[in-house]
């Protein structure tokens, strides 16, 4: 089938030529008592308003002159020029009447362009007028854009008089948003007070906090640093706010139990999700353990470093995410000889800091780690003296590890993933042998079951759960008589206990990091 790339533009050009030559006009629009000639069929094709008028059985179908009310002559000329040419010229003086016309005529593309034009001119002097415009025409998209403008410029905007003219409920909504861009939570506290007091009043301490201010409900006090909270607590007289600050201080003092103390008040002000990589080992120019951390911004497609004090240096550790805390479990420290680790750490992105949690009851290197029902499981591995089959479970509520049912046989260099409340372990090594076993643990029965073998033996691979399936990715085996990368990616469906092969990796990945984000599987390094 032939499809012309130029036909639509040629058709538009032909219609413009007909208009400029006053040929085949069949309707006259009367706008503010002024006539505008047009082609009825083009108007009907351009928007629902004219389609209903000229093709919906209304009396305008037979009229040669049609009166249009509620639209200015200049705006109608601009709209008609857009219909004929797909071009629209706006100015600060014409945008409001053009927007009104586009809303009445129901032309979404023009409405959007007018809103975008308005946003390019928004500042603190006119933002209230634009809010009123959005409300009058029920333009939710424009209202959301205005909200985004304030959320992005909150620190400066909250110090203006215009800020204090916004409706209280609007400000409450903005201060409650995860998209509020502030460097520190204390800026939100100041912003809540700025709505009731001027910056000068705050600086001279002319503020009364004995009665609770509703906007202070939006401040996430646990996100503030303890030193700032303590200064605020010491300055306050007995009042509800002082009790709230005291609760936030208690949150910091109970650092060990913070994962179990999560509420909306401890949630980061961000909707940004990313893939993060921790630690590992550099092999050149010499073997060095890394304490670096990097995050991948999926929108930009690039990696960036971030630093946190007292970061552990580990490799081959298990990694898990629970309640938006990152846990590094066991692993090894093989710079000088082989040494398995029992130590464990927890990273808090809210305060960009590490905390050492209770160590495992025994060293585990080349283990797998999974999260099921708010527990972290450390499964088997080796301690460089023997292969392991022991399984330990971590309870964040008590900061303790306990043994649960062990595997039926020892395994290390395996991979695991959790799906539908169960934990699955696949492949790995036992002694010098590469495996293709699949085992499943049900925490309700504290029992391991043997499932269908995978299609290929492998170890030092990765595993991910996505959309009801398990994917086994990368690793290596010695099927060729020497250790060689496995490119094959296997997919397991628990509902049928069957394996299939999917698109292979383009390159080998031994000991890769695996992450799932936005229904995509990321394979990192190795």
Buried (B, 14 or more C-beta within 10 A) or exposed (E): EEEEEEEEEEEBEEBEEBBEEEEEBEBBBBBEEEEBEBBBBBBBEBBEBBBBBBBEEEEBBEEEEBEBEEBBBBBBBBBBBBBBEEEBEBEEEBBBBBBBBBBBBBBEEBBBBBBEBBBEEBEBEBBEEBBEBBEEBEBEEBBEBBBBBBBEBBBEBBBBEBBBEBEEEBBBEBBBBEBBBBEEBBBBBBBBBBBBBBEEEBEEEEEEBEEEBEBBEBBBBBBBEBEBBBEBBEEBEEBBBBEBBBBBBEBBEEBBEBBBBBEEBBBBBEEEEBBBBBBBBEEEEEEBBBBBBBBBEBEEEEBEEEEBEEBBBBBBBBBBEBEEBBBBBBBBBBEEEEBBBBBBBBBBBBBEBBBEBBBBBBBBBBBBBBBBEEBBBBBBBBBBEEBBBBBBBBBBEEBEBEEBBBBEBBBBBBBBBBBEEBBBBBBBBBEEEBBBBBBBBBBEEEEBEEBEBBBBBBBBBBBBBBEEBBBBBBBBBEEEEEEEBBBBBBBBEBEEEEBEEEEEBEEBBBBBBBBBEEEEBBBBEB
